Every structure is written in structure tokens, then in C-alpha cells.
């Protein structure tokens, strides 16, 4: 199913690519919109996973886990993580496994 969003919809909102020719932006937009909703969702989740892995890898190893959680949250969401959340014991590991990343 094809979306009805115009390819230049985000041109003045900061979400468009500024260093790429408009024809190429349109081509990329149309190809992305030609994907199924599930394919676009999975593509977005893959990008989020990559961003999370990059953020975790960039954090200092020699600080407490609650502090690392605070720094991670700040970098990903741009706001402070409440102490009650930062200090709780996670049920699942928050950091990616040390196996070389997703798909390794």
C-alpha cells in the first residue's frame, strides 16, 4: 500500500536531507513509501537498534550502571532519566550482548 504523503512534506521542518539533490530525495522517499508498513517499521527498528548500540558503546565503562543508564537516556531522548528508574534493577539487560552487535 502506498502512502499519500508528499515527498517534500518535511522540507521546512528539519527532517529533510539538505545536502542531496531534490530528485534523489524524492526517489528515496518514493522507494521507502513503496515498502509495506511492516518493512518500514522493521527498518525503523533496525535504525533504533543501531543507534542504541552506538550510544552504549560511547559511554564510559568506569562509572556506575545507574549513571550509565542516565547518560544513555539523556543521549537518546534528550531529557533526564528519573532516579527511580535509573536506580531500579532491570529485568532484562539494557545493553547489547558483547557479541559484536546485532546479527553477529
Chimera marker file (.cmm) of the C-alpha trace (Angstrom):
<marker_set name="trace">
<marker id="1" x="0.000" y="0.000" z="0.000" r="1" g="1" b="0" radius="0.5"/>
<marker id="2" x="1.405" y="3.370" z="-0.997" r="1" g="1" b="0" radius="0.5"/>
<marker id="3" x="1.336" y="6.311" z="1.410" r="1" g="1" b="0" radius="0.5"/>
<marker id="4" x="-0.254" y="9.563" z="0.279" r="1" g="1" b="0" radius="0.5"/>
<marker id="5" x="2.369" y="11.779" z="1.957" r="1" g="1" b="0" radius="0.5"/>
<marker id="6" x="4.028" y="14.191" z="-0.447" r="1" g="1" b="0" radius="0.5"/>
<marker id="7" x="7.820" y="13.729" z="-0.831" r="1" g="1" b="0" radius="0.5"/>
<marker id="8" x="8.545" y="17.329" z="0.187" r="1" g="1" b="0" radius="0.5"/>
<marker id="9" x="6.275" y="17.299" z="3.238" r="1" g="1" b="0" radius="0.5"/>
<marker id="10" x="9.168" y="17.649" z="5.677" r="1" g="1" b="0" radius="0.5"/>
<marker id="11" x="11.169" y="20.136" z="3.632" r="1" g="1" b="0" radius="0.5"/>
<marker id="12" x="10.846" y="23.003" z="6.118" r="1" g="1" b="0" radius="0.5"/>
<marker id="13" x="10.830" y="21.026" z="9.365" r="1" g="1" b="0" radius="0.5"/>
<marker id="14" x="14.463" y="19.959" z="9.574" r="1" g="1" b="0" radius="0.5"/>
<marker id="15" x="13.696" y="16.341" z="8.691" r="1" g="1" b="0" radius="0.5"/>
<marker id="16" x="14.741" y="16.514" z="5.057" r="1" g="1" b="0" radius="0.5"/>
<marker id="17" x="18.257" y="15.904" z="3.806" r="1" g="1" b="0" radius="0.5"/>
<marker id="18" x="19.802" y="19.233" z="2.831" r="1" g="1" b="0" radius="0.5"/>
<marker id="19" x="22.908" y="18.001" z="1.001" r="1" g="1" b="0" radius="0.5"/>
<marker id="20" x="21.111" y="15.776" z="-1.506" r="1" g="1" b="0" radius="0.5"/>
<marker id="21" x="19.530" y="16.824" z="-4.796" r="1" g="1" b="0" radius="0.5"/>
<marker id="22" x="15.715" y="17.108" z="-4.595" r="1" g="1" b="0" radius="0.5"/>
<marker id="23" x="15.343" y="14.442" z="-7.308" r="1" g="1" b="0" radius="0.5"/>
<marker id="24" x="17.330" y="11.962" z="-5.219" r="1" g="1" b="0" radius="0.5"/>
<marker id="25" x="15.368" y="12.836" z="-2.065" r="1" g="1" b="0" radius="0.5"/>
<marker id="26" x="12.152" y="12.198" z="-3.974" r="1" g="1" b="0" radius="0.5"/>
<marker id="27" x="13.451" y="8.878" z="-5.317" r="1" g="1" b="0" radius="0.5"/>
<marker id="28" x="14.443" y="7.722" z="-1.820" r="1" g="1" b="0" radius="0.5"/>
<marker id="29" x="11.109" y="8.877" z="-0.401" r="1" g="1" b="0" radius="0.5"/>
<marker id="30" x="9.099" y="7.059" z="-3.084" r="1" g="1" b="0" radius="0.5"/>
<marker id="31" x="11.108" y="3.854" z="-2.652" r="1" g="1" b="0" radius="0.5"/>
<marker id="32" x="10.637" y="3.997" z="1.107" r="1" g="1" b="0" radius="0.5"/>
<marker id="33" x="6.897" y="4.628" z="0.782" r="1" g="1" b="0" radius="0.5"/>
<marker id="34" x="6.654" y="1.700" z="-1.644" r="1" g="1" b="0" radius="0.5"/>
<marker id="35" x="7.697" y="-0.638" z="1.180" r="1" g="1" b="0" radius="0.5"/>
<marker id="36" x="4.993" y="-2.267" z="3.258" r="1" g="1" b="0" radius="0.5"/>
<marker id="37" x="4.117" y="-0.806" z="6.646" r="1" g="1" b="0" radius="0.5"/>
<marker id="38" x="5.870" y="-3.782" z="8.250" r="1" g="1" b="0" radius="0.5"/>
<marker id="39" x="9.022" y="-3.283" z="6.192" r="1" g="1" b="0" radius="0.5"/>
<marker id="40" x="9.169" y="0.412" z="7.109" r="1" g="1" b="0" radius="0.5"/>
<marker id="41" x="8.578" y="-0.415" z="10.767" r="1" g="1" b="0" radius="0.5"/>
<marker id="42" x="11.359" y="-3.025" z="10.756" r="1" g="1" b="0" radius="0.5"/>
<marker id="43" x="13.679" y="-0.564" z="9.008" r="1" g="1" b="0" radius="0.5"/>
<marker id="44" x="12.999" y="1.994" z="11.731" r="1" g="1" b="0" radius="0.5"/>
<marker id="45" x="13.541" y="-0.560" z="14.489" r="1" g="1" b="0" radius="0.5"/>
<marker id="46" x="16.829" y="-1.583" z="12.908" r="1" g="1" b="0" radius="0.5"/>
<marker id="47" x="17.973" y="2.050" z="12.870" r="1" g="1" b="0" radius="0.5"/>
<marker id="48" x="16.944" y="2.445" z="16.523" r="1" g="1" b="0" radius="0.5"/>
<marker id="49" x="18.860" y="-0.703" z="17.479" r="1" g="1" b="0" radius="0.5"/>
<marker id="50" x="21.959" y="0.614" z="15.726" r="1" g="1" b="0" radius="0.5"/>
<marker id="51" x="21.645" y="3.999" z="17.446" r="1" g="1" b="0" radius="0.5"/>
<marker id="52" x="21.248" y="2.311" z="20.851" r="1" g="1" b="0" radius="0.5"/>
<marker id="53" x="24.336" y="0.152" z="20.282" r="1" g="1" b="0" radius="0.5"/>
<marker id="54" x="26.371" y="3.201" z="19.262" r="1" g="1" b="0" radius="0.5"/>
<marker id="55" x="25.257" y="5.136" z="22.348" r="1" g="1" b="0" radius="0.5"/>
<marker id="56" x="26.055" y="2.267" z="24.749" r="1" g="1" b="0" radius="0.5"/>
<marker id="57" x="29.477" y="1.813" z="23.125" r="1" g="1" b="0" radius="0.5"/>
<marker id="58" x="30.260" y="5.515" z="23.567" r="1" g="1" b="0" radius="0.5"/>
<marker id="59" x="29.555" y="5.617" z="27.312" r="1" g="1" b="0" radius="0.5"/>
<marker id="60" x="32.402" y="5.358" z="29.840" r="1" g="1" b="0" radius="0.5"/>
<marker id="61" x="32.837" y="1.869" z="31.286" r="1" g="1" b="0" radius="0.5"/>
<marker id="62" x="34.195" y="3.072" z="34.637" r="1" g="1" b="0" radius="0.5"/>
<marker id="63" x="31.008" y="4.628" z="36.025" r="1" g="1" b="0" radius="0.5"/>
<marker id="64" x="28.086" y="3.077" z="37.882" r="1" g="1" b="0" radius="0.5"/>
<marker id="65" x="25.320" y="1.320" z="35.983" r="1" g="1" b="0" radius="0.5"/>
<marker id="66" x="22.676" y="3.849" z="37.137" r="1" g="1" b="0" radius="0.5"/>
<marker id="67" x="24.868" y="6.686" z="35.857" r="1" g="1" b="0" radius="0.5"/>
<marker id="68" x="25.359" y="4.890" z="32.518" r="1" g="1" b="0" radius="0.5"/>
<marker id="69" x="21.561" y="4.496" z="32.257" r="1" g="1" b="0" radius="0.5"/>
<marker id="70" x="21.122" y="8.214" z="32.931" r="1" g="1" b="0" radius="0.5"/>
<marker id="71" x="23.679" y="9.136" z="30.272" r="1" g="1" b="0" radius="0.5"/>
<marker id="72" x="22.146" y="6.703" z="27.766" r="1" g="1" b="0" radius="0.5"/>
<marker id="73" x="18.647" y="8.069" z="28.325" r="1" g="1" b="0" radius="0.5"/>
<marker id="74" x="19.852" y="11.673" z="28.053" r="1" g="1" b="0" radius="0.5"/>
<marker id="75" x="21.592" y="10.991" z="24.731" r="1" g="1" b="0" radius="0.5"/>
<marker id="76" x="18.711" y="9.035" z="23.235" r="1" g="1" b="0" radius="0.5"/>
<marker id="77" x="15.731" y="11.048" z="24.470" r="1" g="1" b="0" radius="0.5"/>
<marker id="78" x="17.251" y="14.450" z="25.287" r="1" g="1" b="0" radius="0.5"/>
<marker id="79" x="15.884" y="14.591" z="28.840" r="1" g="1" b="0" radius="0.5"/>
<marker id="80" x="16.851" y="13.435" z="32.313" r="1" g="1" b="0" radius="0.5"/>
<marker id="81" x="16.052" y="9.906" z="33.453" r="1" g="1" b="0" radius="0.5"/>
<marker id="82" x="14.205" y="9.927" z="36.804" r="1" g="1" b="0" radius="0.5"/>
<marker id="83" x="16.241" y="8.494" z="39.713" r="1" g="1" b="0" radius="0.5"/>
<marker id="84" x="13.548" y="5.921" z="40.477" r="1" g="1" b="0" radius="0.5"/>
<marker id="85" x="14.033" y="4.441" z="37.011" r="1" g="1" b="0" radius="0.5"/>
<marker id="86" x="17.825" y="4.778" z="36.867" r="1" g="1" b="0" radius="0.5"/>
<marker id="87" x="18.310" y="3.001" z="40.207" r="1" g="1" b="0" radius="0.5"/>
<marker id="88" x="15.992" y="0.053" z="39.675" r="1" g="1" b="0" radius="0.5"/>
<marker id="89" x="17.364" y="-3.382" z="38.865" r="1" g="1" b="0" radius="0.5"/>
<marker id="90" x="16.463" y="-4.256" z="35.256" r="1" g="1" b="0" radius="0.5"/>
<marker id="91" x="14.640" y="-7.482" z="34.483" r="1" g="1" b="0" radius="0.5"/>
<marker id="92" x="16.393" y="-7.779" z="31.116" r="1" g="1" b="0" radius="0.5"/>
<marker id="93" x="19.855" y="-6.495" z="30.198" r="1" g="1" b="0" radius="0.5"/>
<marker id="94" x="19.672" y="-2.937" z="28.872" r="1" g="1" b="0" radius="0.5"/>
<marker id="95" x="22.937" y="-3.143" z="26.977" r="1" g="1" b="0" radius="0.5"/>
<marker id="96" x="23.513" y="-5.202" z="23.835" r="1" g="1" b="0" radius="0.5"/>
<marker id="97" x="25.295" y="-8.505" z="24.364" r="1" g="1" b="0" radius="0.5"/>
<marker id="98" x="29.053" y="-8.388" z="23.894" r="1" g="1" b="0" radius="0.5"/>
<marker id="99" x="28.844" y="-10.484" z="20.747" r="1" g="1" b="0" radius="0.5"/>
<marker id="100" x="29.765" y="-7.874" z="18.182" r="1" g="1" b="0" radius="0.5"/>
<marker id="101" x="26.337" y="-6.268" z="17.769" r="1" g="1" b="0" radius="0.5"/>
<marker id="102" x="23.103" y="-7.272" z="16.127" r="1" g="1" b="0" radius="0.5"/>
<marker id="103" x="23.294" y="-10.011" z="13.541" r="1" g="1" b="0" radius="0.5"/>
<marker id="104" x="26.801" y="-11.093" z="14.537" r="1" g="1" b="0" radius="0.5"/>
<link id1="1" id2="2" r="1" g="1" b="0" radius="0.2"/>
<link id1="2" id2="3" r="1" g="1" b="0" radius="0.2"/>
<link id1="3" id2="4" r="1" g="1" b="0" radius="0.2"/>
<link id1="4" id2="5" r="1" g="1" b="0" radius="0.2"/>
<link id1="5" id2="6" r="1" g="1" b="0" radius="0.2"/>
<link id1="6" id2="7" r="1" g="1" b="0" radius="0.2"/>
<link id1="7" id2="8" r="1" g="1" b="0" radius="0.2"/>
<link id1="8" id2="9" r="1" g="1" b="0" radius="0.2"/>
<link id1="9" id2="10" r="1" g="1" b="0" radius="0.2"/>
<link id1="10" id2="11" r="1" g="1" b="0" radius="0.2"/>
<link id1="11" id2="12" r="1" g="1" b="0" radius="0.2"/>
<link id1="12" id2="13" r="1" g="1" b="0" radius="0.2"/>
<link id1="13" id2="14" r="1" g="1" b="0" radius="0.2"/>
<link id1="14" id2="15" r="1" g="1" b="0" radius="0.2"/>
<link id1="15" id2="16" r="1" g="1" b="0" radius="0.2"/>
<link id1="16" id2="17" r="1" g="1" b="0" radius="0.2"/>
<link id1="17" id2="18" r="1" g="1" b="0" radius="0.2"/>
<link id1="18" id2="19" r="1" g="1" b="0" radius="0.2"/>
<link id1="19" id2="20" r="1" g="1" b="0" radius="0.2"/>
<link id1="20" id2="21" r="1" g="1" b="0" radius="0.2"/>
<link id1="21" id2="22" r="1" g="1" b="0" radius="0.2"/>
<link id1="22" id2="23" r="1" g="1" b="0" radius="0.2"/>
<link id1="23" id2="24" r="1" g="1" b="0" radius="0.2"/>
<link id1="24" id2="25" r="1" g="1" b="0" radius="0.2"/>
<link id1="25" id2="26" r="1" g="1" b="0" radius="0.2"/>
<link id1="26" id2="27" r="1" g="1" b="0" radius="0.2"/>
<link id1="27" id2="28" r="1" g="1" b="0" radius="0.2"/>
<link id1="28" id2="29" r="1" g="1" b="0" radius="0.2"/>
<link id1="29" id2="30" r="1" g="1" b="0" radius="0.2"/>
<link id1="30" id2="31" r="1" g="1" b="0" radius="0.2"/>
<link id1="31" id2="32" r="1" g="1" b="0" radius="0.2"/>
<link id1="32" id2="33" r="1" g="1" b="0" radius="0.2"/>
<link id1="33" id2="34" r="1" g="1" b="0" radius="0.2"/>
<link id1="34" id2="35" r="1" g="1" b="0" radius="0.2"/>
<link id1="35" id2="36" r="1" g="1" b="0" radius="0.2"/>
<link id1="36" id2="37" r="1" g="1" b="0" radius="0.2"/>
<link id1="37" id2="38" r="1" g="1" b="0" radius="0.2"/>
<link id1="38" id2="39" r="1" g="1" b="0" radius="0.2"/>
<link id1="39" id2="40" r="1" g="1" b="0" radius="0.2"/>
<link id1="40" id2="41" r="1" g="1" b="0" radius="0.2"/>
<link id1="41" id2="42" r="1" g="1" b="0" radius="0.2"/>
<link id1="42" id2="43" r="1" g="1" b="0" radius="0.2"/>
<link id1="43" id2="44" r="1" g="1" b="0" radius="0.2"/>
<link id1="44" id2="45" r="1" g="1" b="0" radius="0.2"/>
<link id1="45" id2="46" r="1" g="1" b="0" radius="0.2"/>
<link id1="46" id2="47" r="1" g="1" b="0" radius="0.2"/>
<link id1="47" id2="48" r="1" g="1" b="0" radius="0.2"/>
<link id1="48" id2="49" r="1" g="1" b="0" radius="0.2"/>
<link id1="49" id2="50" r="1" g="1" b="0" radius="0.2"/>
<link id1="50" id2="51" r="1" g="1" b="0" radius="0.2"/>
<link id1="51" id2="52" r="1" g="1" b="0" radius="0.2"/>
<link id1="52" id2="53" r="1" g="1" b="0" radius="0.2"/>
<link id1="53" id2="54" r="1" g="1" b="0" radius="0.2"/>
<link id1="54" id2="55" r="1" g="1" b="0" radius="0.2"/>
<link id1="55" id2="56" r="1" g="1" b="0" radius="0.2"/>
<link id1="56" id2="57" r="1" g="1" b="0" radius="0.2"/>
<link id1="57" id2="58" r="1" g="1" b="0" radius="0.2"/>
<link id1="58" id2="59" r="1" g="1" b="0" radius="0.2"/>
<link id1="59" id2="60" r="1" g="1" b="0" radius="0.2"/>
<link id1="60" id2="61" r="1" g="1" b="0" radius="0.2"/>
<link id1="61" id2="62" r="1" g="1" b="0" radius="0.2"/>
<link id1="62" id2="63" r="1" g="1" b="0" radius="0.2"/>
<link id1="63" id2="64" r="1" g="1" b="0" radius="0.2"/>
<link id1="64" id2="65" r="1" g="1" b="0" radius="0.2"/>
<link id1="65" id2="66" r="1" g="1" b="0" radius="0.2"/>
<link id1="66" id2="67" r="1" g="1" b="0" radius="0.2"/>
<link id1="67" id2="68" r="1" g="1" b="0" radius="0.2"/>
<link id1="68" id2="69" r="1" g="1" b="0" radius="0.2"/>
<link id1="69" id2="70" r="1" g="1" b="0" radius="0.2"/>
<link id1="70" id2="71" r="1" g="1" b="0" radius="0.2"/>
<link id1="71" id2="72" r="1" g="1" b="0" radius="0.2"/>
<link id1="72" id2="73" r="1" g="1" b="0" radius="0.2"/>
<link id1="73" id2="74" r="1" g="1" b="0" radius="0.2"/>
<link id1="74" id2="75" r="1" g="1" b="0" radius="0.2"/>
<link id1="75" id2="76" r="1" g="1" b="0" radius="0.2"/>
<link id1="76" id2="77" r="1" g="1" b="0" radius="0.2"/>
<link id1="77" id2="78" r="1" g="1" b="0" radius="0.2"/>
<link id1="78" id2="79" r="1" g="1" b="0" radius="0.2"/>
<link id1="79" id2="80" r="1" g="1" b="0" radius="0.2"/>
<link id1="80" id2="81" r="1" g="1" b="0" radius="0.2"/>
<link id1="81" id2="82" r="1" g="1" b="0" radius="0.2"/>
<link id1="82" id2="83" r="1" g="1" b="0" radius="0.2"/>
<link id1="83" id2="84" r="1" g="1" b="0" radius="0.2"/>
<link id1="84" id2="85" r="1" g="1" b="0" radius="0.2"/>
<link id1="85" id2="86" r="1" g="1" b="0" radius="0.2"/>
<link id1="86" id2="87" r="1" g="1" b="0" radius="0.2"/>
<link id1="87" id2="88" r="1" g="1" b="0" radius="0.2"/>
<link id1="88" id2="89" r="1" g="1" b="0" radius="0.2"/>
<link id1="89" id2="90" r="1" g="1" b="0" radius="0.2"/>
<link id1="90" id2="91" r="1" g="1" b="0" radius="0.2"/>
<link id1="91" id2="92" r="1" g="1" b="0" radius="0.2"/>
<link id1="92" id2="93" r="1" g="1" b="0" radius="0.2"/>
<link id1="93" id2="94" r="1" g="1" b="0" radius="0.2"/>
<link id1="94" id2="95" r="1" g="1" b="0" radius="0.2"/>
<link id1="95" id2="96" r="1" g="1" b="0" radius="0.2"/>
<link id1="96" id2="97" r="1" g="1" b="0" radius="0.2"/>
<link id1="97" id2="98" r="1" g="1" b="0" radius="0.2"/>
<link id1="98" id2="99" r="1" g="1" b="0" radius="0.2"/>
<link id1="99" id2="100" r="1" g="1" b="0" radius="0.2"/>
<link id1="100" id2="101" r="1" g="1" b="0" radius="0.2"/>
<link id1="101" id2="102" r="1" g="1" b="0" radius="0.2"/>
<link id1="102" id2="103" r="1" g="1" b="0" radius="0.2"/>
<link id1="103" id2="104" r="1" g="1" b="0" radius="0.2"/>
</marker_set>
